[in-house]
Amino acid sequence: MGYDAPCTLRFERRIIRGKALLEQHELIVRGDERVVIPINAVTSAVAKDGVLTLRFGRKTAALELGVDAVKWAKRITHPPSRLDKLGAKPGMSTLVAGVTHDDLIDELKTRGLEVAASSRGTFTLIFFGAEHRDDLHKLMDLRQRLKPNGALWVIRPKGSKAITEAEVMSAGKRAGLVDVKVASFSATHTAEKFVIPVAAR
């Protein structure tokens, strides 16, 4: 994701040197100590002279990040939406297959994407909900519905023994696809992005 950097953290009269990692829900500093700052608790994120100052609750933390400070402040104050992370843009032809995620369909339509009522034709974006490894054989057919420059996202439950990341990756490869990205879809589901290899387009 590009949000990890060496840093010096000044927090509660302590100076901690180590590495900072900005994740979706937390900012983590690992060094002599480990400090975790929940993103949803941050009320202010200001970058100045290479220092990112965060206020959360009654606490203040200052991270010396150099040129990354501005980028991190923007990421914290204006986090990408789910559709931003999934690369969904107005006008894209879209298919939602497998387990239906009604909230996703509503989001796609609100943003101006064309959500198909049937699986006929080809699509720029395909979202395939798979709750069990037995669902993965459908990737072969969905591969045929994908436009050459399109993306197929497999949405699966997190931490489920019924379907694992390795099984999804293997099924995508068998379908002639390559995996290029993983994104958090929701609190309960994750999404893996597959595309057609450049040589096969």
MARBA-568272 format. One record per residue: y, x, z of N, C-alpha, C in turn. Coordinates in steps of 0.02 Angstrom, whole numbers, always signed. Atoms other than C-alpha are relative to their C-alpha. Example, Ala and Ser with C-alpha at 12.3 -4.5 7.8 and 13.67 -1.06 7.14 Angstrom:
+--------+--------+--------+--------+--------+--------+--------+--------+--------+
|   n.py |   n.px |   n.pz |  ca.py |  ca.px |  ca.pz |   c.py |   c.px |   c.pz |
+--------+--------+--------+--------+--------+--------+--------+--------+--------+
|    -59 |    +45 |     +0 |   -225 |   +615 |   +390 |    +60 |    +45 |     +0 |
|    -59 |    -42 |     -3 |    -53 |   +684 |   +357 |    +55 |    -39 |    +37 |
+--------+--------+--------+--------+--------+--------+--------+--------+--------+
This chain:
+--------+--------+--------+--------+--------+--------+--------+--------+--------+
|   n.py |   n.px |   n.pz |  ca.py |  ca.px |  ca.pz |   c.py |   c.px |   c.pz |
+--------+--------+--------+--------+--------+--------+--------+--------+--------+
|    -61 |    +41 |     +0 |     +0 |     +0 |     +0 |    +63 |    +43 |     +0 |
|    -58 |    -44 |     +2 |   +115 |   +150 |    +20 |    +44 |     -4 |    +61 |
|    -40 |     +6 |    -61 |   +175 |   +110 |   +196 |    -33 |    +38 |    +57 |
|    +21 |    -44 |    -54 |   +112 |   +257 |   +297 |    +40 |    +65 |     -9 |
|    -43 |    -59 |     +4 |   +217 |   +409 |   +340 |     +1 |    +36 |    +67 |
|    -10 |    -36 |    -63 |   +237 |   +547 |   +469 |    +65 |    -23 |    +32 |
|    -60 |    +25 |    -33 |   +364 |   +497 |   +599 |     +7 |    +28 |    +71 |
|    -13 |    -12 |    -71 |   +443 |   +529 |   +767 |    +25 |    -66 |    +29 |
|    -18 |    +63 |    -31 |   +452 |   +375 |   +877 |    +34 |    +12 |    +68 |
|    -34 |     -1 |    -64 |   +577 |   +357 |  +1018 |     -5 |    -70 |    +29 |
|    +16 |    +65 |    -27 |   +519 |   +217 |  +1130 |    -10 |     +5 |    +75 |
|     +5 |     +3 |    -73 |   +542 |   +178 |  +1315 |     +4 |    +70 |    +31 |
|    -14 |    -67 |    -26 |   +612 |   +351 |  +1353 |    -54 |    +51 |    -16 |
|    +52 |    -47 |    +21 |   +463 |   +433 |  +1267 |    +12 |    +20 |    -73 |
|     -3 |    -24 |    +69 |   +457 |   +537 |  +1109 |    -72 |    +12 |    -23 |
|    +69 |     -4 |    +24 |   +296 |   +516 |  +1010 |     +1 |    +22 |    -72 |
|     +4 |    -25 |    +69 |   +261 |   +619 |   +855 |    -69 |    -14 |    -27 |
|    +65 |    +16 |    +30 |   +125 |   +562 |   +737 |     +9 |    -31 |    -68 |
|     -1 |    +34 |    +64 |    +94 |   +447 |   +592 |    +10 |    -75 |    +11 |
|    -13 |    +72 |     -4 |   +161 |   +271 |   +566 |    -33 |    -36 |    -58 |
|    +32 |    +41 |    +50 |    +69 |   +136 |   +471 |    +26 |    -71 |     +5 |
|    -26 |    +68 |     +2 |   +150 |    -28 |   +420 |    -50 |    -45 |    -34 |
|    +49 |    +47 |    +28 |    +19 |   -163 |   +397 |    +32 |    -70 |     -4 |
|    -27 |    +67 |    +10 |    +38 |   -348 |   +363 |    +25 |    -30 |    +65 |
|    -18 |    +33 |    -63 |    +45 |   -401 |   +546 |    +23 |    +48 |    +54 |
|    -17 |    -49 |    -52 |    +77 |   -239 |   +641 |    +30 |    +63 |    -29 |
|    -21 |    -68 |    +14 |   +170 |    -76 |   +639 |    -34 |    +43 |    +53 |
|    +40 |    -41 |    -46 |    +58 |    +57 |   +715 |    +22 |    +73 |     -5 |
|    -16 |    -72 |     -3 |   +107 |   +232 |   +771 |    -58 |    +34 |    +37 |
|    +55 |    -38 |    -31 |    -35 |   +354 |   +806 |    +23 |    +72 |    +10 |
|    -19 |    -69 |    -17 |     +2 |   +518 |   +893 |    -29 |    +18 |    +67 |
|    +24 |    -14 |    -68 |    -10 |   +579 |  +1071 |    -17 |    -65 |    +35 |
|    +15 |    +68 |    -24 |     -8 |   +393 |  +1110 |     -5 |    -46 |    -60 |
|     +4 |    +51 |    +52 |    -44 |   +238 |  +1009 |    +45 |    -57 |    +19 |
|    -47 |    +54 |    -12 |    +95 |   +110 |   +996 |     -8 |    -52 |    -56 |
|     +8 |    +54 |    +49 |    +73 |    -59 |   +911 |    +57 |    -50 |    +10 |
|    -56 |    +48 |     -3 |   +222 |   -171 |   +870 |    -17 |    -58 |    -46 |
|    +14 |    +59 |    +42 |   +181 |   -349 |   +810 |    +60 |    -17 |    -44 |
|    -56 |    +15 |    +46 |   +285 |   -388 |   +656 |    +33 |    -66 |    +16 |
|    -30 |    +66 |    -13 |   +308 |   -570 |   +706 |    +44 |     +0 |    +62 |
|    -42 |     -4 |    -60 |   +392 |   -511 |   +867 |    +66 |    +35 |    -14 |
|    -61 |    -38 |    +17 |   +524 |   -407 |   +777 |    +57 |    -48 |    -17 |
|    -59 |    +42 |    +13 |   +696 |   -489 |   +782 |    +53 |    +36 |    -40 |
|    -50 |    -39 |    +38 |   +793 |   -348 |   +700 |    -33 |    +64 |    -25 |
|    +25 |    -63 |    +30 |   +747 |   -204 |   +582 |    +57 |    +29 |    -41 |
|    -59 |    -29 |    +32 |   +892 |    -91 |   +532 |    -14 |    +74 |    -15 |
|     +8 |    -70 |    +21 |   +883 |    +72 |   +434 |    +68 |    +34 |     -7 |
|    -63 |    -38 |     +6 |  +1021 |   +202 |   +453 |    -15 |    +74 |     +9 |
|     +8 |    -73 |     -3 |  +1022 |   +388 |   +418 |    -73 |    +21 |    +11 |
|    +70 |    -19 |     -4 |   +833 |   +393 |   +400 |    -37 |    -25 |    +61 |
|    +30 |    +26 |    -61 |   +799 |   +302 |   +563 |     -7 |    -76 |     -5 |
|    +13 |    +72 |     -1 |   +720 |   +130 |   +572 |     +0 |    -23 |    +73 |
|     -5 |    +26 |    -68 |   +773 |    +38 |   +730 |    -25 |    -71 |     +2 |
|    +30 |    +66 |     -7 |   +668 |   -110 |   +781 |    +15 |    -28 |    +69 |
|     -9 |    +35 |    -64 |   +709 |   -237 |   +915 |    -52 |    -56 |     +3 |
|    +50 |    +52 |     -9 |   +570 |   -347 |   +982 |     -4 |    -16 |    +74 |
|     -5 |    +19 |    -71 |   +575 |   -446 |  +1143 |    +61 |    +32 |    +30 |
|    -56 |    -36 |    -30 |   +685 |   -344 |  +1259 |     -6 |    +75 |    -12 |
|    +13 |    -70 |    +13 |   +625 |   -179 |  +1186 |    +32 |    +23 |    -66 |
|    -27 |    -31 |    +61 |   +696 |    -59 |  +1056 |    -42 |    +62 |    -15 |
|    +37 |    -58 |    +23 |   +599 |    +69 |   +955 |    +36 |    +30 |    -59 |
|    -33 |    -35 |    +55 |   +675 |   +200 |   +840 |    -49 |    +48 |    -32 |
|    +47 |    -42 |    +37 |   +566 |   +279 |   +706 |    +38 |    +43 |    -50 |
|    -30 |    -46 |    +49 |   +626 |   +433 |   +614 |    -47 |     +5 |    -59 |
|    +43 |     +4 |    +59 |   +555 |   +402 |   +440 |    +29 |    +34 |    -61 |
|    -31 |    -30 |    +58 |   +678 |   +487 |   +325 |    +14 |    -52 |    -54 |
|    -17 |    +44 |    +57 |   +696 |   +409 |   +152 |    -40 |    -66 |     +1 |
|    +41 |    +62 |     -2 |   +559 |   +279 |   +192 |    +31 |    -54 |    +44 |
|    -27 |    +48 |    -49 |   +665 |   +194 |   +326 |    +26 |    -63 |    -33 |
|    -29 |    +59 |    +34 |   +757 |    +79 |   +204 |    -55 |    -45 |    -27 |
|    +56 |    +38 |    +29 |   +597 |    +26 |   +116 |    -38 |    -38 |    +54 |
|    +37 |    +33 |    -54 |   +510 |    -12 |   +281 |    +41 |    -58 |    +30 |
|    -42 |    +53 |    -27 |   +658 |   -113 |   +346 |     -2 |    -62 |    -45 |
|     +2 |    +56 |    +48 |   +657 |   -219 |   +188 |    -67 |    -36 |     +3 |
|    +67 |    +30 |     -3 |   +470 |   -246 |   +200 |     -8 |    -43 |    +62 |
|     +7 |    +37 |    -63 |   +483 |   -304 |   +381 |    +43 |    -63 |     -1 |
|    -45 |    +58 |     -1 |   +632 |   -420 |   +356 |    -13 |    -48 |    -58 |
|    +15 |    +43 |    +58 |   +576 |   -487 |   +186 |    -72 |    +13 |    -23 |
|    +70 |    -13 |    +19 |   +385 |   -481 |   +184 |    -19 |    -39 |    -63 |
|    +22 |    +36 |    +61 |   +300 |   -527 |    +19 |    -40 |    -62 |    +19 |
|    +39 |    +61 |    -12 |   +229 |   -703 |    +11 |    -71 |    +11 |    -24 |
|    +69 |     -6 |    +23 |    +46 |   -734 |    -21 |     -3 |     +3 |    -76 |
|     +1 |     +0 |    +72 |    +81 |   -772 |   -204 |    +28 |    +65 |    -29 |
|    -25 |    -66 |    +21 |   +182 |   -611 |   -219 |    -57 |    +51 |     +0 |
|    +56 |    -47 |     -6 |    +31 |   -513 |   -158 |    -54 |    -13 |    -52 |
|    +52 |    +17 |    +48 |    -82 |   -606 |   -278 |    +24 |     +5 |    -73 |
|    -27 |    -10 |    +67 |    +32 |   -572 |   -427 |    +10 |    -64 |    -40 |
|     -8 |    +64 |    +34 |    +61 |   -756 |   -466 |    +73 |    -11 |    -20 |
|    -68 |     +8 |    +26 |   +212 |   -785 |   -578 |     +5 |    -65 |    -40 |
|     -9 |    +63 |    +37 |   +285 |   -944 |   -656 |    -24 |     +6 |    -72 |
|    +22 |     +3 |    +69 |   +207 |   -995 |   -820 |    -70 |    +26 |    -12 |
|    +67 |    -26 |     +9 |    +40 |   -908 |   -793 |    -51 |    -57 |     -1 |
|    +54 |    +50 |     +2 |   -112 |  -1010 |   -843 |    -50 |    +19 |    +54 |
|    +38 |    -15 |    -61 |   -219 |  -1025 |   -686 |    -59 |    -48 |     +8 |
|    +59 |    +40 |    -16 |   -393 |  -1085 |   -639 |    -19 |    +14 |    +72 |
|    +25 |     -6 |    -68 |   -449 |  -1119 |   -460 |    -71 |    -28 |     -1 |
|    +71 |    +20 |     +5 |   -640 |  -1125 |   -452 |    -36 |    +14 |    +65 |
|    +39 |    -10 |    -61 |   -776 |  -1128 |   -321 |    +28 |    -42 |    +57 |
|    -27 |    +36 |    -57 |   -721 |  -1178 |   -147 |    +74 |    -12 |    -11 |
|    -70 |    +17 |    +13 |   -555 |  -1269 |   -166 |    +44 |    +14 |    +61 |
|    -50 |    -13 |    -52 |   -407 |  -1208 |    -66 |    +62 |    -41 |    -20 |
|    -54 |    +45 |    +20 |   -287 |  -1355 |    -79 |    +69 |    +29 |    +12 |
|    -65 |    -29 |    -13 |   -144 |  -1258 |     +0 |    +19 |    +50 |    -54 |
|    -13 |    -47 |    +54 |   -161 |  -1125 |   -135 |    +23 |    -37 |    -63 |
|    -18 |    +38 |    +60 |   -155 |  -1254 |   -274 |    +71 |    -27 |     +6 |
|    -68 |    +25 |    -11 |     +2 |  -1331 |   -199 |    +52 |    +56 |     -8 |
|    -46 |    -57 |     +6 |    +85 |  -1159 |   -186 |     +9 |    +20 |    -73 |
|     -2 |    -20 |    +70 |    +41 |  -1116 |   -366 |    +43 |    -49 |    -41 |
|    -38 |    +50 |    +37 |   +112 |  -1279 |   -433 |    +74 |     +2 |    +19 |
|    -69 |     -4 |    -22 |   +270 |  -1262 |   -328 |    +36 |    +59 |    -32 |
|    -30 |    -59 |    +31 |   +300 |  -1088 |   -401 |     +7 |     -7 |    -75 |
|     -7 |    +11 |    +72 |   +282 |  -1156 |   -577 |    -57 |    +27 |    -42 |
|    +58 |    -22 |    +38 |   +108 |  -1096 |   -627 |    -37 |    -61 |    -28 |
|    +38 |    +54 |    +31 |     +0 |  -1202 |   -741 |    -71 |     +1 |    +26 |
|    +67 |     +2 |    -30 |   -154 |  -1249 |   -640 |    -43 |    -48 |    -41 |
|    +43 |    +39 |    +44 |   -295 |  -1310 |   -753 |    -40 |    -52 |    +37 |
|    +41 |    +54 |    -29 |   -388 |  -1471 |   -720 |    -74 |    +12 |    -15 |
|    +70 |    -16 |    +17 |   -547 |  -1401 |   -802 |     -4 |    +75 |    -16 |
|    +10 |    -71 |    +13 |   -622 |  -1230 |   -839 |     -2 |    +17 |    -74 |
|     +0 |    -14 |    +72 |   -605 |  -1245 |  -1028 |    +59 |    +45 |    -17 |
|    -53 |    -45 |    +22 |   -505 |  -1111 |  -1115 |     -2 |    +66 |    +38 |
|     -5 |    -64 |    -35 |   -448 |   -942 |  -1049 |    +63 |     +0 |    +43 |
|    -53 |     +3 |    -50 |   -333 |   -900 |   -905 |    +25 |    +71 |    +18 |
|    -29 |    -63 |    -23 |   -215 |   -764 |   -845 |    -21 |    +15 |    +71 |
|    +20 |     -7 |    -69 |   -262 |   -793 |   -664 |    -58 |    -46 |    +15 |
|    +56 |    +42 |    -24 |   -427 |   -854 |   -592 |    -10 |    +15 |    +73 |
|    +15 |     -6 |    -71 |   -453 |   -886 |   -407 |    -68 |    -33 |    +12 |
|    +68 |    +25 |    -10 |   -636 |   -903 |   -362 |    -19 |     +3 |    +74 |
|    +19 |     +3 |    -70 |   -685 |   -960 |   -188 |    -75 |     +6 |     +8 |
|    +72 |    -11 |    -10 |   -855 |   -891 |   -135 |    -14 |     +4 |    +75 |
|    +17 |     +0 |    -71 |   -926 |   -933 |    +36 |    -67 |    +33 |    +15 |
|    +67 |    -29 |    -10 |  -1100 |   -862 |     +8 |    -17 |    +45 |    -59 |
|    +18 |    -47 |    +53 |  -1177 |   -720 |    -93 |    -32 |    -36 |    -59 |
|    +32 |    +36 |    +55 |  -1272 |   -850 |   -196 |    +51 |    -27 |    -50 |
|    -52 |    +24 |    +46 |  -1106 |   -905 |   -271 |    +20 |    +52 |    -52 |
|    -27 |    -54 |    +40 |  -1074 |   -736 |   -350 |    -27 |     +4 |    -72 |
|    +25 |     +0 |    +69 |  -1182 |   -766 |   -505 |    +50 |    -33 |    -47 |
|    -49 |    +35 |    +42 |  -1038 |   -875 |   -568 |    +53 |    +47 |    -29 |
|    -49 |    -47 |    +26 |   -932 |   -720 |   -597 |    -12 |    +16 |    -74 |
|    +16 |    -13 |    +70 |  -1022 |   -692 |   -763 |    +36 |    -49 |    -46 |
|    -33 |    +51 |    +41 |   -957 |   -856 |   -833 |    +76 |     +4 |     +7 |
|    -73 |     -4 |    -11 |   -784 |   -836 |   -755 |    +30 |    +59 |    -38 |
|    -22 |    -58 |    +39 |   -770 |   -666 |   -840 |    +16 |    -21 |    -72 |
|    -12 |    +24 |    +68 |   -779 |   -758 |  -1006 |    +62 |    -45 |     -5 |
|    -60 |    +43 |     -2 |   -635 |   -872 |   -952 |    +64 |    +40 |    +11 |
|    -57 |    -42 |    -18 |   -521 |   -724 |   -911 |    +32 |    +31 |    -62 |
|    -36 |    -32 |    +55 |   -387 |   -667 |  -1034 |     -4 |    +76 |     +9 |
|     +9 |    -72 |     -3 |   -396 |   -480 |  -1077 |    +44 |    +35 |    +52 |
|    -46 |    -32 |    -49 |   -245 |   -435 |   -968 |     +6 |    -40 |    +65 |
|     -3 |    +43 |    -59 |   -284 |   -563 |   -833 |    -32 |    +30 |    +62 |
|    +28 |    -23 |    -63 |   -344 |   -549 |   -654 |    -43 |    -56 |    +30 |
|    +45 |    +47 |    -34 |   -489 |   -632 |   -562 |     -3 |    +20 |    +73 |
|     +2 |    -12 |    -72 |   -475 |   -647 |   -373 |    -60 |    -36 |    +30 |
|    +55 |    +30 |    -36 |   -631 |   -676 |   -270 |    +22 |     -9 |    +73 |
|    -23 |    +16 |    -67 |   -585 |   -763 |   -107 |    -62 |    -13 |    +43 |
|    +60 |     +6 |    -42 |   -716 |   -742 |    +30 |    +20 |     +1 |    +74 |
|    -15 |     +0 |    -72 |   -724 |   -769 |   +219 |     -4 |    +71 |    +28 |
|     +0 |    -66 |    -31 |   -682 |   -617 |   +324 |    -58 |     +6 |    +50 |
|    +51 |    -14 |    -51 |   -821 |   -538 |   +427 |    -61 |    -44 |     -3 |
|    +58 |    +44 |     +6 |   -954 |   -656 |   +360 |    -62 |    +38 |    -21 |
|    +63 |    -30 |    +21 |  -1136 |   -602 |   +350 |    -29 |    -34 |    -62 |
|    +25 |    +37 |    +57 |  -1161 |   -731 |   +213 |    +23 |    +30 |    -66 |
|    -26 |    -32 |    +61 |  -1058 |   -629 |    +89 |    +42 |    +60 |    +22 |
|    -35 |    -61 |    -22 |   -999 |   -450 |   +108 |    +42 |    +29 |    -56 |
|    -43 |    -33 |    +50 |   -869 |   -343 |    +21 |    -43 |    +38 |    -51 |
|    +44 |    -38 |    +45 |  -1007 |   -232 |    -51 |    -34 |    -45 |    -51 |
|    +33 |    +47 |    +46 |  -1095 |   -383 |   -126 |    +49 |    -27 |    -52 |
|    -51 |    +24 |    +47 |   -934 |   -446 |   -205 |    +15 |    +55 |    -51 |
|    -14 |    -56 |    +45 |   -896 |   -273 |   -279 |    -57 |     +9 |    -50 |
|    +58 |     -9 |    +43 |  -1073 |   -259 |   -348 |     -4 |    -56 |    -53 |
|     +3 |    +57 |    +46 |  -1067 |   -434 |   -426 |    +55 |     +6 |    -53 |
|    -55 |    -10 |    +48 |   -898 |   -396 |   -506 |    -18 |    +51 |    -53 |
|    +21 |    -52 |    +46 |   -968 |   -238 |   -583 |    -52 |    -26 |    -50 |
|    +52 |    +28 |    +44 |  -1120 |   -331 |   -652 |    +31 |    -47 |    -52 |
|    -33 |    +46 |    +46 |  -1000 |   -456 |   -732 |    +46 |    +37 |    -49 |
|    -42 |    -38 |    +46 |   -910 |   -315 |   -822 |    +71 |     +6 |    +21 |
|    -67 |     -4 |    -27 |   -759 |   -308 |   -709 |     +7 |    +61 |    +45 |
|    -13 |    -54 |    -47 |   -677 |   -172 |   -605 |    +46 |    -26 |    +56 |
|    -42 |    +22 |    -55 |   -602 |   -199 |   -432 |    +59 |    +47 |     +7 |
|    -61 |    -40 |     -2 |   -422 |   -141 |   -413 |    +43 |    -11 |    +62 |
|    -44 |    +14 |    -57 |   -350 |   -219 |   -255 |    -34 |    -47 |    +49 |
|    +22 |    +47 |    -52 |   -388 |   -307 |    -91 |    +62 |    -26 |    +36 |
|    -58 |    +29 |    -34 |   -266 |   -427 |     -8 |    -24 |    -51 |    +51 |
|    +14 |    +51 |    -50 |   -265 |   -536 |   +146 |    +21 |    -67 |    -28 |
|    -14 |    +66 |    +28 |   -277 |   -715 |    +85 |    +24 |    -49 |    +53 |
|    -17 |    +43 |    -56 |   -267 |   -803 |   +253 |    -27 |    +31 |    +63 |
|    +27 |    -26 |    -64 |   -314 |   -782 |   +435 |    -76 |     +3 |     -1 |
|    +73 |     +4 |     +2 |   -494 |   -822 |   +388 |    -31 |    +29 |    -63 |
|    +26 |    -22 |    +64 |   -512 |   -760 |   +209 |    +36 |    +61 |    -28 |
|    -29 |    -58 |    +35 |   -484 |   -603 |   +107 |    -11 |    -10 |    -74 |
|     +5 |     +8 |    +73 |   -463 |   -584 |    -81 |     -6 |    +68 |    -33 |
|    +11 |    -61 |    +39 |   -528 |   -449 |   -199 |    +19 |    -13 |    -72 |
|    -25 |     +9 |    +69 |   -445 |   -426 |   -368 |    -43 |    +40 |    -49 |
|    +38 |    -31 |    +53 |   -546 |   -388 |   -524 |    +36 |     -8 |    -67 |
|    -28 |     +4 |    +67 |   -489 |   -351 |   -701 |    -52 |    +25 |    -50 |
|    +43 |    -26 |    +53 |   -572 |   -315 |   -868 |    +20 |    +72 |    -13 |
|    -16 |    -70 |    +13 |   -583 |   -127 |   -898 |    +41 |     +7 |    -64 |
|    -45 |     -9 |    +57 |   -449 |    -66 |  -1019 |    -40 |    +11 |    -65 |
|    +40 |    -15 |    +59 |   -582 |     -1 |  -1139 |    -35 |    -60 |    -29 |
|    +36 |    +59 |    +23 |   -660 |   -174 |  -1151 |    +46 |    -58 |    -20 |
|    -47 |    +55 |    +16 |   -502 |   -275 |  -1184 |     +9 |     -7 |    -75 |
+--------+--------+--------+--------+--------+--------+--------+--------+--------+
